[in-house]
Amino acid sequence: MNDRRRTLIAWLAALALACGGDDGGTEASTVDASTATDTESSSDGSESESETDTDTGATTEPGKTDSVDILFVVDNSETMGPAQGRLGFSAGVFIEALLAAGLDLRVGVTTTDMGNPRCMGVNPPPQLGRLEPSSCVQRIDEFTLDDIADSNVGCLDICQHNSYSLLPTAIDDAPGLTQRSWLESIDGVSNVDVPLSEAVACMLPQGITGCGFESPLEAMHAALTRGDTPGDPNEGFVRDDADLLVIFFSDELDCSFDQSAAEVFIANQTFWAPGSTQATSAVCWNAGVTCDGAAPGPYSSCHAENKDVSGASGVPDPAAVLRPMSRYRALLDAIADEKAALGHAVRVAGIVGVPPGYPGAAIGYQDSTLPEDQVSYGIGWGCVDAGVSGLPPVRVRELQEDVGGPGLYSICAVNYIDAMDQIASTLIE
């Protein structure tokens, strides 16, 4: 372990203690919950005893969590190789910090590839929300596409394990033990035969062969709803007695389209960029976002909006080309309502196309000055730095703001350690 990792883990563990959390250890050192006697000062200065789970004897503080299920939704399109390598390294540090603070974890990953008429016949096929627990080395062919070869920066430079074994575990309301489609460490026991942080670093890179019409919101929806389907590989991923954290990771726009509107990617040119001979990612912007102000901007603001196949705005949810934002709010609200009764919450974060320093540094919405970029995307970049560019994530931003959580961070950062630090400290605090 390098000095930076040691420093981060020590700092976050100290933060957890300073905030009143239980003493936390790594996978080899766990809390003896039966002897925990933490107290917390109330708003009037008096001390109140922590809440106790009468079934297990575990002690937790009001408003805090000791368990979290983390769903990463990772863009696996052709531009994402270097960014995925940064994510793998930074997330490994993130997991070490959470384990050091004593949190029980489940960590799953799916991709933004939900299929699109412009991406027919791809190999491998779209994941459609399925969780993928394997090492990126086992999927190394997925890091090469045409003349792009990102196997080193996207996987091999950060992954220490060609493979690892998943140990059978149990889930709520299902008999028996079996291998799961996620990684976990619960009560100090991991379901993987290598250090969990190293396995997560190998798992998160998802390659660059996925569809370039990314659908992160629909991928999240599919991953979570599949978890409620008996016999599905995702079954049981979300626990009743744990917080849920969804982390979006993408440099592009959300293009979670309704199958009934597939014609806008094939023959209906309503949302195609002027001068384009085929549907591009500009469809995803033009069909789902409206900006205030005159082209080419800067626009004062941009927001998600329902539009139908004719281009009409403000249409009812069932007529929308891109699936309505209400679909995703409703799912997370329903999960949050179930969790609230047990003292748990739902949170959303993202490493996306916002500028470094966001929200202090505002997103500058304006058309691209490069005609080829405007044709490709329909809008200018939200950030450009460190060899990575990101488009403004209007729909993901609105969901994050509605649900709440650690916030959004720039995919254009040199690395994501600071972003993962802040996400981890939010969970620990």
Backbone torsions as a table, in degrees:
resi	resn	phi	psi	omega
1	MET	NA	131.3	-177.9
2	ASN	-80.8	170.8	-174.6
3	ASP	-63.0	-36.1	-178.5
4	ARG	-63.7	-40.7	178.7
5	ARG	-65.5	-43.4	179.8
6	ARG	-59.3	-43.9	-178.6
7	THR	-63.4	-44.7	179.8
8	LEU	-61.0	-47.5	-177.7
9	ILE	-63.8	-42.9	179.7
10	ALA	-62.7	-41.5	-178.6
11	TRP	-65.4	-47.3	-177.8
12	LEU	-68.1	-36.0	176.4
13	ALA	-64.7	-41.0	177.5
14	ALA	-64.5	-37.7	177.8
15	LEU	-61.8	-42.9	179.5
16	ALA	-60.7	-42.2	179.0
17	LEU	-66.8	-41.2	-178.6
18	ALA	-64.4	-30.0	179.6
19	CYS	-86.3	3.0	175.8
20	GLY	97.0	9.6	-178.0
21	GLY	-75.7	164.2	175.8
22	ASP	-66.7	154.3	172.7
23	ASP	-59.0	128.1	-178.3
24	GLY	-113.1	151.4	176.3
25	GLY	-129.9	-177.4	173.6
26	THR	-80.9	-169.2	-178.0
27	GLU	-60.0	-24.9	-178.2
28	ALA	-90.6	-3.4	-177.9
29	SER	-135.9	112.7	-175.2
30	THR	-118.9	163.9	-178.9
31	VAL	-79.0	138.6	170.6
32	ASP	-87.8	91.9	-172.8
33	ALA	-65.0	-25.9	-176.0
34	SER	-69.5	-17.7	-179.4
35	THR	-108.5	1.9	-177.9
36	ALA	-70.4	134.8	-178.0
37	THR	-138.0	37.9	-178.2
38	ASP	-63.2	149.0	172.1
39	THR	-124.1	161.2	-179.3
40	GLU	-135.3	136.1	178.6
41	SER	-74.6	135.2	177.2
42	SER	-83.5	174.4	-175.5
43	SER	-64.2	-22.0	-179.2
44	ASP	-93.5	7.9	175.7
45	GLY	96.0	-13.3	178.6
46	SER	-80.1	166.1	179.7
47	GLU	-103.8	137.3	177.4
48	SER	-122.0	143.9	-179.1
49	GLU	-72.5	150.8	178.0
50	SER	-68.5	155.9	176.8
51	GLU	-72.3	144.1	-178.4
52	THR	-122.7	132.9	174.1
53	ASP	-78.6	110.3	-174.0
54	THR	-69.6	-18.5	179.5
55	ASP	-79.3	-38.4	-173.6
56	THR	-110.8	-15.8	-174.8
57	GLY	81.8	-2.4	-179.0
58	ALA	-68.6	141.8	-177.9
59	THR	-113.0	129.1	177.5
60	THR	-133.4	154.9	178.8
61	GLU	-88.4	144.5	178.1
62	PRO	-55.6	132.8	177.9
63	GLY	82.2	-3.2	179.3
64	LYS	-108.1	168.6	177.7
65	THR	-130.2	152.0	172.6
66	ASP	-118.0	3.4	-179.0
67	SER	-141.6	140.2	178.2
68	VAL	-147.8	136.0	172.2
69	ASP	-101.7	124.6	-173.9
70	ILE	-115.2	118.0	176.2
71	LEU	-106.2	115.9	171.8
72	PHE	-92.7	130.2	173.2
73	VAL	-111.8	104.9	-167.0
74	VAL	-107.7	126.3	174.7
75	ASP	-65.7	122.4	-179.9
76	ASN	-116.1	34.0	176.6
77	SER	-85.8	176.3	-165.2
78	GLU	-66.0	-20.6	-177.7
79	THR	-88.8	-0.1	-163.8
80	MET	-97.3	-0.9	-175.5
81	GLY	-55.4	-58.6	-179.3
82	PRO	-59.1	-40.0	179.9
83	ALA	-65.2	-37.1	178.6
84	GLN	-64.6	-37.0	175.9
85	GLY	-62.1	-42.4	176.5
86	ARG	-62.5	-40.3	179.5
87	LEU	-63.8	-44.7	-179.2
88	GLY	-58.3	-46.1	-179.8
89	PHE	-65.3	-48.6	-176.8
90	SER	-65.5	-35.9	-179.6
91	ALA	-71.2	-30.7	174.9
92	GLY	-60.9	-42.4	176.3
93	VAL	-64.4	-41.0	178.5
94	PHE	-58.1	-46.2	-179.2
95	ILE	-65.8	-41.4	177.6
96	GLU	-57.9	-41.2	-179.5
97	ALA	-65.4	-42.5	-179.3
98	LEU	-66.8	-39.7	177.4
99	LEU	-65.5	-40.1	179.3
100	ALA	-63.3	-27.4	178.2
101	ALA	-86.3	0.5	174.1
102	GLY	87.1	15.7	-179.5
103	LEU	-82.0	140.2	167.8
104	ASP	-80.8	135.0	-171.6
105	LEU	-128.5	143.0	157.3
106	ARG	-123.1	136.2	-177.5
107	VAL	-132.6	120.7	177.7
108	GLY	-127.3	158.2	178.9
109	VAL	-139.1	137.9	168.3
110	THR	-132.0	173.6	-177.6
111	THR	-106.2	172.4	178.1
112	THR	-83.7	2.7	-175.6
113	ASP	-86.3	105.5	176.3
114	MET	-111.3	15.7	-178.1
115	GLY	80.4	152.0	179.1
116	ASN	-163.0	146.2	179.0
117	PRO	-56.2	-24.0	178.7
118	ARG	-82.1	-3.2	-176.0
119	CYS	-126.7	37.0	-177.7
120	MET	-72.5	143.9	174.7
121	GLY	75.4	20.0	-179.9
122	VAL	-74.5	156.0	178.3
123	ASN	-134.4	121.5	1.7
124	PRO	-72.3	162.7	179.7
125	PRO	-68.4	164.4	-180.0
126	PRO	-59.8	147.0	-178.1
127	GLN	-76.1	-26.0	177.3
128	LEU	54.3	39.3	177.3
129	GLY	87.8	-2.6	179.0
130	ARG	-68.1	137.7	176.6
131	LEU	-77.7	138.8	-178.3
132	GLU	-119.0	108.5	-173.8
133	PRO	-95.3	-1.5	-170.3
134	SER	-79.7	164.8	174.9
135	SER	-70.6	142.8	178.3
136	CYS	-61.4	-24.4	179.2
137	VAL	-65.4	-33.6	176.8
138	GLN	-70.2	-15.9	179.9
139	ARG	-117.4	29.8	-168.6
140	ILE	-61.6	-28.3	178.5
141	ASP	-62.9	-21.5	-178.6
142	GLU	-77.8	0.4	177.7
143	PHE	-102.8	11.6	176.8
144	THR	-126.6	127.8	-179.2
145	LEU	-144.9	115.5	-178.5
146	ASP	54.7	-116.0	-178.4
147	ASP	-98.9	12.7	178.6
148	ILE	-102.9	125.2	177.0
149	ALA	-129.2	103.0	-176.0
150	ASP	-114.1	26.1	-175.9
151	SER	-64.3	-33.5	-179.9
152	ASN	-75.9	-58.7	-175.7
153	VAL	-68.8	-28.3	-177.4
154	GLY	-85.4	-23.1	-173.1
155	CYS	-142.8	-62.9	-167.1
156	LEU	-64.6	-30.5	-179.0
157	ASP	-71.5	-19.1	-176.0
158	ILE	-119.3	-14.9	-176.8
159	CYS	-97.2	125.0	-177.2
160	GLN	-94.2	-1.8	-171.9
161	HIS	-133.5	121.9	175.5
162	ASN	-62.1	-32.6	177.5
163	SER	-161.2	171.3	173.2
164	TYR	-152.5	161.8	-178.0
165	SER	-103.2	135.8	175.7
166	LEU	-95.1	127.4	-177.8
167	LEU	-89.3	141.2	-179.2
168	PRO	-62.2	138.9	178.8
169	THR	-138.2	171.2	179.1
170	ALA	-101.8	158.6	171.7
171	ILE	-129.9	163.6	-179.9
172	ASP	-62.3	140.7	171.3
173	ASP	60.9	24.5	176.4
174	ALA	-140.2	134.2	-177.2
175	PRO	-77.8	155.1	170.0
176	GLY	81.1	172.6	178.6
177	LEU	-112.3	140.5	176.7
178	THR	-155.6	163.0	175.5
179	GLN	-69.0	140.8	-178.2
180	ARG	-105.3	170.6	179.5
181	SER	-98.1	20.2	178.5
182	TRP	-140.5	172.6	175.5
183	LEU	-108.5	148.7	-178.6
184	GLU	-153.6	160.1	168.7
185	SER	-142.0	112.1	-176.6
186	ILE	-127.7	127.5	-176.0
187	ASP	54.2	37.3	177.5
188	GLY	78.3	3.0	-178.6
189	VAL	-110.9	122.0	-178.8
190	SER	-97.2	155.4	177.1
191	ASN	-99.6	17.2	179.5
192	VAL	-131.9	146.4	-171.8
193	ASP	-89.6	15.2	171.6
194	VAL	-130.1	166.4	177.9
195	PRO	-53.3	134.5	-174.4
196	LEU	-57.1	-42.2	-178.4
197	SER	-61.3	-37.4	179.2
198	GLU	-71.6	-37.7	177.6
199	ALA	-65.4	-41.5	178.7
200	VAL	-63.1	-40.8	178.3
201	ALA	-59.9	-34.2	178.6
202	CYS	-80.7	-30.3	-175.8
203	MET	-75.7	-40.1	-168.9
204	LEU	-65.7	-40.0	177.1
205	PRO	-61.6	123.3	-172.3
206	GLN	-114.9	11.2	175.7
207	GLY	86.4	-178.1	-172.4
208	ILE	-128.6	16.1	-176.6
209	THR	-98.0	7.2	-178.5
210	GLY	-77.5	168.4	-178.3
211	CYS	-63.7	138.8	179.9
212	GLY	-82.2	1.0	171.5
213	PHE	-102.4	80.0	-170.0
214	GLU	-68.9	143.0	-179.1
215	SER	-130.8	65.0	-175.3
216	PRO	-62.2	-38.5	-177.9
217	LEU	-67.4	-43.3	179.7
218	GLU	-70.4	-32.7	176.5
219	ALA	-63.7	-41.7	174.7
220	MET	-59.6	-47.3	-178.6
221	HIS	-59.1	-45.8	-179.0
222	ALA	-64.7	-43.7	-178.7
223	ALA	-60.8	-43.2	-176.6
224	LEU	-74.4	-40.3	-179.8
225	THR	-72.2	-33.6	174.8
226	ARG	-61.9	-29.2	178.9
227	GLY	-64.2	-18.4	177.7
228	ASP	-95.3	4.3	-176.1
229	THR	-98.2	115.2	179.7
230	PRO	-57.0	133.3	178.9
231	GLY	86.4	-11.5	178.0
232	ASP	-72.7	146.6	177.1
233	PRO	-55.7	-27.7	179.6
234	ASN	-84.0	-4.9	-171.5
235	GLU	-53.2	128.1	174.5
236	GLY	84.2	5.8	-176.8
237	PHE	-60.4	-45.3	-178.5
238	VAL	-87.5	118.8	178.9
239	ARG	-87.0	149.5	176.2
240	ASP	-65.6	-37.4	-172.4
241	ASP	-101.1	44.8	178.1
242	ALA	-148.9	152.4	169.4
243	ASP	-69.2	157.5	172.9
244	LEU	-117.9	127.4	175.3
245	LEU	-121.5	122.2	175.0
246	VAL	-105.2	126.5	179.3
247	ILE	-118.1	113.8	176.2
248	PHE	-87.5	140.0	-178.7
249	PHE	-138.3	103.6	-175.4
250	SER	-161.0	150.4	175.0
251	ASP	-102.8	5.9	-172.9
252	GLU	-123.2	-173.0	-178.6
253	LEU	-86.5	154.3	171.8
254	ASP	-77.3	130.4	-179.0
255	CYS	-128.8	46.0	-177.6
256	SER	-76.8	86.6	-171.6
257	PHE	-91.8	156.9	174.1
258	ASP	-84.8	131.8	-177.3
259	GLN	-57.2	-30.0	-179.0
260	SER	-68.5	-14.0	-179.9
261	ALA	-108.2	21.4	-176.3
262	ALA	-58.9	-21.7	-177.9
263	GLU	-59.9	-23.7	-178.0
264	VAL	-70.3	-12.9	176.5
265	PHE	-100.4	-5.6	-173.3
266	ILE	-115.1	-60.8	-173.7
267	ALA	-129.0	-30.7	179.9
268	ASN	-75.9	113.0	-172.3
269	GLN	-95.2	16.2	-176.7
270	THR	-52.2	-41.3	-174.4
271	PHE	-106.4	8.0	179.2
272	TRP	-71.0	149.7	177.5
273	ALA	-68.9	142.2	177.4
274	PRO	-54.8	132.3	179.2
275	GLY	87.0	-4.5	-178.5
276	SER	-83.4	143.1	178.4
277	THR	-97.9	-0.5	178.2
278	GLN	-156.7	167.1	177.8
279	ALA	-69.3	134.3	175.2
280	THR	-123.9	-177.2	177.5
281	SER	-62.4	-12.4	174.3
282	ALA	-58.8	-29.2	176.5
283	VAL	-58.1	-40.0	-177.2
284	CYS	-64.5	-35.6	177.0
285	TRP	-76.1	-51.2	-173.6
286	ASN	-66.8	-30.2	-176.5
287	ALA	-87.2	-10.7	-174.2
288	GLY	-132.5	-1.4	-174.4
289	VAL	-134.9	141.3	172.3
290	THR	-124.9	135.8	179.5
291	CYS	-112.8	149.4	178.3
292	ASP	-96.5	127.7	-178.0
293	GLY	118.1	171.9	-175.7
294	ALA	-93.4	143.8	174.7
295	ALA	-65.0	145.6	5.3
296	PRO	-92.3	19.7	-177.7
297	GLY	87.5	-169.8	4.9
298	PRO	-61.3	141.3	177.9
299	TYR	-87.1	145.2	-178.4
300	SER	-70.2	-31.5	177.3
301	SER	-165.4	161.1	174.9
302	CYS	-137.4	142.6	-176.3
303	HIS	-144.0	155.8	176.6
304	ALA	-67.9	142.8	178.4
305	GLU	-151.2	140.3	175.4
306	ASN	-71.6	130.3	174.0
307	LYS	-135.1	143.8	-179.8
308	ASP	-96.4	-178.8	-173.3
309	VAL	-65.5	-16.0	177.3
310	SER	-89.2	-8.8	-178.5
311	GLY	98.7	-2.3	178.9
312	ALA	-66.3	139.8	-177.1
313	SER	-100.8	158.5	175.6
314	GLY	70.8	25.9	-177.4
315	VAL	-79.6	162.1	177.8
316	PRO	-60.9	156.9	-177.2
317	ASP	-50.9	-45.0	-176.1
318	PRO	-64.2	-19.4	-177.5
319	ALA	-93.9	-4.0	-173.1
320	ALA	-71.7	138.3	176.4
321	VAL	-66.6	-51.3	172.5
322	LEU	-89.4	139.3	-178.4
323	ARG	-56.2	137.9	-172.1
324	PRO	-67.3	151.2	179.3
325	MET	-62.0	-27.5	179.8
326	SER	-59.9	-28.7	179.6
327	ARG	-61.4	-42.9	-175.2
328	TYR	-82.3	-35.6	174.7
329	ARG	-63.1	-42.1	-177.4
330	ALA	-63.2	-41.8	-179.9
331	LEU	-62.9	-49.6	-177.1
332	LEU	-70.1	-33.5	175.8
333	ASP	-63.2	-41.2	-179.4
334	ALA	-65.4	-42.2	177.7
335	ILE	-64.8	-42.2	180.0
336	ALA	-62.4	-39.5	179.3
337	ASP	-62.6	-41.4	178.8
338	GLU	-65.4	-38.8	-177.0
339	LYS	-75.7	-30.9	-176.4
340	ALA	-59.1	-34.8	-179.5
341	ALA	-64.1	-22.6	179.5
342	LEU	-106.4	10.8	176.7
343	GLY	80.2	23.4	-179.3
344	HIS	-119.4	170.1	-170.3
345	ALA	-141.0	168.3	173.5
346	VAL	-114.4	135.2	-179.4
347	ARG	-132.7	153.0	178.2
348	VAL	-130.5	138.0	175.2
349	ALA	-138.6	167.9	178.1
350	GLY	-157.3	145.5	167.5
351	ILE	-113.9	100.7	-163.4
352	VAL	-143.6	-168.8	-172.2
353	GLY	-82.3	51.6	171.8
354	VAL	-103.9	156.1	-178.3
355	PRO	-71.2	151.4	173.4
356	PRO	-54.3	136.8	-177.7
357	GLY	90.7	-1.2	176.9
358	TYR	-59.5	140.8	8.0
359	PRO	-88.8	-3.2	176.4
360	GLY	-60.1	-38.2	173.1
361	ALA	-94.6	110.3	-173.5
362	ALA	-73.9	152.5	174.1
363	ILE	-70.5	130.3	177.5
364	GLY	-97.4	97.1	-178.2
365	TYR	-81.0	117.1	173.6
366	GLN	-161.8	157.6	178.1
367	ASP	-65.0	153.3	179.2
368	SER	-71.8	144.2	175.1
369	THR	-80.2	-9.9	177.7
370	LEU	-99.2	115.6	-176.3
371	PRO	-55.5	-37.1	-178.8
372	GLU	-66.9	-35.2	177.1
373	ASP	-70.8	-37.8	179.1
374	GLN	-64.3	-39.7	177.0
375	VAL	-65.7	-38.7	-176.4
376	SER	-73.0	-37.3	-168.7
377	TYR	-123.7	-20.3	179.2
378	GLY	82.6	-3.3	-178.0
379	ILE	-159.4	159.0	176.7
380	GLY	-79.4	171.8	-176.1
381	TRP	-67.6	145.8	172.5
382	GLY	-84.5	-26.2	175.4
383	CYS	-158.4	147.9	175.0
384	VAL	-143.3	116.1	-179.4
385	ASP	-173.9	158.0	171.4
386	ALA	53.7	33.9	177.5
387	GLY	75.4	9.1	-179.2
388	VAL	-129.7	140.5	174.5
389	SER	-119.9	149.9	179.6
390	GLY	-139.2	140.2	178.7
391	LEU	-90.7	150.6	-176.0
392	PRO	-60.5	124.2	-173.6
393	PRO	-91.4	67.2	-170.9
394	VAL	-58.2	-49.8	-174.6
395	ARG	-70.8	-41.2	175.7
396	VAL	-64.3	-40.5	178.9
397	ARG	-59.7	-44.9	-177.8
398	GLU	-65.2	-38.9	178.1
399	LEU	-64.8	-43.6	-179.7
400	GLN	-62.1	-42.1	-179.9
401	GLU	-66.1	-37.5	-179.3
402	ASP	-69.6	-42.7	-175.0
403	VAL	-83.2	-38.5	-176.1
404	GLY	90.9	167.5	-179.4
405	GLY	140.8	-162.8	-173.5
406	PRO	-65.1	-17.9	176.1
407	GLY	105.7	-169.7	-179.2
408	LEU	-112.5	145.6	-177.6
409	TYR	-133.9	157.9	-170.7
410	SER	-81.8	129.6	174.0
411	ILE	-74.2	-12.6	179.5
412	CYS	-87.1	4.0	177.6
413	ALA	-68.4	154.2	-179.9
414	VAL	-60.7	-37.9	170.5
415	ASN	-148.6	173.7	-174.9
416	TYR	-110.5	18.5	-179.9
417	ILE	-63.6	-44.3	179.5
418	ASP	-62.4	-41.8	178.7
419	ALA	-62.2	-45.9	-178.6
420	MET	-69.8	-32.2	173.0
421	ASP	-56.0	-48.9	-175.8
422	GLN	-68.9	-37.6	176.9
423	ILE	-64.5	-44.3	179.8
424	ALA	-63.3	-44.5	-177.7
425	SER	-66.3	-30.7	174.8
426	THR	-62.2	-43.2	179.4
427	LEU	-67.6	-42.2	-175.9
428	ILE	-70.2	-42.0	-179.4
429	GLU	-65.7	NA	NA
